[in-house]
Amino acid sequence: MRLQQFVLGELEVNSYLLWDEETLEAACFDPGGSPQEILAELTQNKLGLKYILLTHGHYDHIGGVNELKANTGALVAIHAADAAMLANPELNLSALFGRQIVVKPDQLLTDGDVLCLGGQMLKINHTPGHTPGGISVSTSGLVFSGDTLFAGSIGRTDLPGGDQATLNCSLQRLVRLPDETRVFPGHGPETTIGREKQLNPFLK
């Protein structure tokens, strides 16, 4: 597997492009702003974008979805509990930034779903708390944690649909992953599960 990170949008969301080197099938996580860099990477590496995976439905993580889908035909997938956010600019918070973003999902995910990307399996883990339908996606020693777990911090729960007790349960689920698991969060630097168990004050 190959992985490329992009920092997109005014809130500097980490968007990731993951692909299978044999089949050249790719998945993009959280295209939060103009996807021109992602499209260039797809072209350069002759990749076919199969999935646009949304870790949750907030504005800063979905800003580039419609343009990316229009250019690739990829399937937009989100957990069923966050689907309503995509249809409502008030719920996805784009209205607060003077925009009216509406996205139509192609696939609604549930906990335990497995998506195939070439020869790799992407496992969907429902990790709510930041939003009701937040997910983390794990594959081959990596986990894409969205806004659930950050390096040294965790997702906020003071936005509509957030719940601290629920987030705490989701964090306990993530820390059961092997310590060497590399964590790719929605904002900020990469980390590992082991490092967060040792250093993250919110996991003590």
N, C-alpha and C positions, 0 to 999 in steps of 0.2 A: 504494500500500500504506500502511496505517496500523499503528502499533506502540504498544503500551502495556506498560509494565513493572510487575511486582508483586514485592515482596520477601516471601517466604512461609516459614513454618516456623521452628523453633527455631534452625536453622543458617543462616537468612537467605539462602535461595536466590533467585536472580533467575529469576522465571517471566515469560514473555513471551507476549503475545497479539498475533498478526499477522493482518491481514485485508485482503482485496481489497475496495476501496471500491465497485466496481461490482456484484459478485455477492454481497457480504457473507459470503463463505466465510472461515472463520477457522481458524487453527492455534494451539494452545497448546504452548509449550515448557516442560517440566519443572515441572509444578504440584507444588511441594514441600511444601505445607501446605494448610490449609483453603482451598478454592477459591471462597469466597463472594464475594470481590472480583471474581474472574474471571467468575463467573456474573452478577453485577450488570452488569459491562461488556458481556457478551454481550446481556443483556436491553436495556440502554440503547441500544445501537447496532443492535439487531435482527439480530444475527449468528447464523449457523449454524456451530457448531463441527464441522469436518470431521475434524481430526486432533489427537491428543494425542501430541506428538513428544518422546521421551525421549532426551536426549543420552547417557545411560548409566543403569545400573541401581542406583545407590546410593540408600539410604533417603531422604536429604534432597532428592532430586530426584523422588521418586515418591509422597510422602506424601498428596497430594490427588488422585491419579489415579482411584481407584475412585469417589470421590464425584463428581468431574467427569464421568466417563463415565456414571454412573448418571443424571445430570441432563441429559445432552446426547446420548448415544448415539454420541459421537465414536469413531473408530478409534484404538486405542492402538498406536503403532509404536515399535520399538526395533531396534537392530542385532542380528542373529542371535547374535552372540558374547556378548551380555549377557542373552539371554533367560532363561537359567537363574537369573540373579540375581533376576528378578522372582518366581520361584516359591519362593525359599528365603530366609526371614528372616535366616538366618545369613550368606548370601552378600551380600544387599543391605544388611546391617548394621542393619536395624531391630531385631533381637533385642538388640543392644547398648544400645538406648535403651528397652528394655522393651516393645517393640511387635512384632507379628507381621504385617507387611505382606506380602501376596501379591497380585500383579497378573497378570492374564491378557492377554498381548498379542494383538492382532488381526492385526498385520502385522509380519513380520520383514524388516528392511532389509539391504541389502548396498551396498557401495561403488559409487557411480555411479548409484544409483537416482534417479529424478526424480519428485517428487510434484507434482500440479497443485493450485494454490490459486487458484480463479478463473482469471484470465489470467496468473498468475505461476507460475514453476517453482521448486520447492525442490529443490536438489541435495544429495544425501546424500554426505558425504565421510567415509570411515572414518578416524578419527584416534585409534587406540588408544594405550595407554601408561598413562593413569590407570586405565582398565579395558580389558579385551580388546575390548569392543564399543563403545568411545567413538566418537561421531560429532560432526562439525561440519556445520551446515546452512547453505548459502549461497544467496542470492537477491538480485538487484537491488542490488549494492553493499553488502550486509550479510552477516555471518556470525555464526551463533550457535555459540559455541565450547565450550559446556558447561564442563567442568573441565579442558580441555586447555590453554587460553591465557587468562590474566588480564591486567589492566592491571598491568604491572611484575612479573609472576610467571607461574608455570606450575602445572599440576596436580601433586599429590603422587603418588608412586609406591610408597609404603611400605605400602599396603593390599593385601589379597589380589588378585592379578591385575594389579597394577601392574608396570611395567617401564620403567626410565629410558631405555634405548637405544631402545625402541619409541616412547616419547613424543618423544624427540629427532627421530626420523624424521617423526612427525606434525607437529611444530612446523615443520620445514623445508618441509613441504607447505603449511602455512598461510601462511608468509611469502612464498610465491610468488604469493599473491593481490595485486591492485593495492594500492599504499600507501594509497589513499584509502578502502579497504574499512573500514566501521565494524564493530567487533567487540563483540558482546554476550555477555559471559561468564556462567558460572554463579554467580559471586559477584563483588561489587565493581563498580566503575564501568565504563562504556563506554570503549572506546579505539579506536584504528585500527591497521591493520597497519603503516603507516609509522611511527607513534609507537613501537610495540613494537620494530620493527627498530632504531630509534635508541636507545631508553632501557631496554629490558628486559634486565637483566644475563644472563638465561638464554638469550638469543638471540645473544649475542656469540660 
